[in-house]
């Protein structure tokens, strides 16, 4: 669980120290009555200028976007909630490049649809083939497990709708076999204020709203 420090206000010690610094600067500016009144009349601009200066002198640190897997074990369908018994990883259905990713820079994640301009959909199996043939690396199901248990880290862009429809983000570095031996890909989607996971048979269609999450090189 992330913990967030309380925001500092002018009532707190650090805030009071900063207010005294402003007061000292105000007193040393040599304002006469006319200039002081003009400053008061432009209070909104003064406030905006103070905020800009604060952000320049004490810049907001960039959120840490380098993440590392906290569980290096292969994705196990038997322990993932909701899949049930009989599901298993396809031993011949993994992209070997995906297995090498144990740490990533989330700023390099992209959602990619390999559809050509004239296509509105392709079957899931063809999308997986095209994605794995590219230079970017699809994330495997260890990363789906990671984001499922660390949902606060899921990028906001994954919530966006495509052509008004819910977006399904697929992790195509791995695939699963159902109890009948049919091949499936797993995905995450945002619906009604909550993250859900789903799976899609490889003979099913995928449109532009069903991208693969990849790591750009």
N, C-alpha and C positions, 0 to 999 in steps of 0.2 A: 504494500500500500504506500502511495506517495504521500509525503507530508509537506505541507506548504507553510512557510514562515508567515507570521502576521505582517501585514503591510504597515510601514512606518507612517505616522501622521504628525502634524505640527504639534500635537499635544504631548508626544513622547519625547524622551530626552534627545535623541538624535535629531528629531524634527525641530525641537526648541533651539538646538545649537545652530541649525541651518537658518531658522527665522532670525536669530540674533545676527548672523552674518549678513542677511538681507538688510536688516535694520542699520547695520554699520555702513553698508554700501549706500543706502538711501541717505543717511546723514552726511556722508562724505561727497555726495553728488552736487552739493551747492545749489539746490533748487530754491528758486524764489517762489512767491505765491502764484504767479502766473503759470510757471512751468509745472508746479505741483498740481494745480488744477487741471492742466492739460493732460497730465499723467493719469489723474483720476478719471477723466472723461474717456480715456482710452484703456480702461481697466482690462477689457477682454484681450486686447493686443498684448498688454503687459503680462497677463496670466499666461497666454500662449508662449510668449517669449521666455518666461521663467521655466516653463515645462521643457521647451526645446533646449535651454541651457542645462537643465538638470540631466536630460537624457544624453547630452553631449559629454558632460563631465562624469556621469555615472551611467554608462550605457547598459542597457538590458542584456544580460548574457544570452547567447543563443542556446536554445534547448539542446541537450545532448541527444544526438541522433545516431550515435554509434551503439548498436545493440549486439549482444552476444547470446547465443542459445544457452539457456540454463539447463537444458536436457539434451544431451548429444545422442541419446539412444534413438534408433529408427522409430518412425511412427508405428504404433501398435494399435490396430483397429479394435482389438479386444479390450483395451483400457480407455478408449475414447468414448465419452458418454453418448449413447444414442445409436451407435452402429449395430450393436448386438453381436451374437455369436455367428461364426461362419464367414465373416469378412476377413480378408487377409491382404497384405501387400502383394502386388504383382512383382515377383523377383526379376522379371524381364521388362518391367515397365518404368524404370527410373532413368533420369538423365544423370550420368555420372558427374557432370559438372556441378549439379545441385548439391551433391553430398559434400563437396569441398567447402561450401559456404556455412561457416559456423559463426561468423561475425559479419555484420553488414552496416553500411552507411545508409540510413533510411532516406536520405536525400537523393540517393541514386535509384530508388525504386520507381518503376514505371508500370502503368497498366497498358497492356498492348493487345490490340485485336489484329490478327493477321489477315483479316478479310481484304480482298482486293476491291477496287472502286466499284466494279460492276456486281459485286456479290452483296447479298443482304444476310446470308447465313452460310455456314458450312457445318458439317457434322463434327462433333467433339473430337473424334479420332484424328481428323485432318487438322484441326486447330493445334492439337498437341504435337503432331508431326511438324507443322510449320514453325511453331514456337521453338521446338528443340533444334531445328535446323538453323536457327538464327544465331547472331553473335551475342545476344543477351542471354542471361541464364535464368530459367524459371525457378522460383522457389519451390522447395519440396514440402511435404506434409509435416515435417518437423516445425516449419515456420507457421503453418496453419495452427498447429498445436500451440506454438508460442503466442501468437496473436489472440487465440481463443482464450488463453489464460492471462493475457496482458492487454485487455481490450482498450485500456486508456492510451495505448500506443498506436492503435490503428489510425492511419492517416485519414483526415477529414474528407479527402477527395474520394475515398472509397464509398462514402455515403451518397455521392451525387447520382442523380437519375439520368438515364440516357434515353433520349426521345420520350421522356415522361415515364419511363419504366424503371423499376428497381434494377440496380446493378449487381451482378454476381461476379465476385473476384475469385478466379481459379488459381490453384497452386499446382501447376502442371509438371513439376519436377518429379512427381510420383503419381502412381495410380493404384487403385485397389481392385480386388476381385470380390464380387458378392458370392453368396453361398452356391450360386449356379455357375460361377466362373466367368460372369460377364464383367467387362472392364468399366470402371467408373473414375471420374475426377471429382475432387471435393472443392468446395468454395465457401466463402463468407459473403453475407449480404446484410444490409441494414434495412430493417423493416419495422415501422411503427415504434420507433424510439429504442430499438434493441438490436443487438447483433445476433444473427442466426447463422448456422452452417447448413449446407445442403450438399447433395451429390447428384451427378449427372452421368447417365449411361453414355458410353462413347458412340453409340449410334444416334444419339439425340442431336438436335440442332443447337448451334450457338450463333448468336448475333453480335453486334458491336457492343451490346450491353453485357456481354459475358467475357470480359478480357482476362488475360493471364497476367499475374504479377511477376515481373522479372527484375533482375538486378542488372543495370546497365554497366558496361565495362569502362 
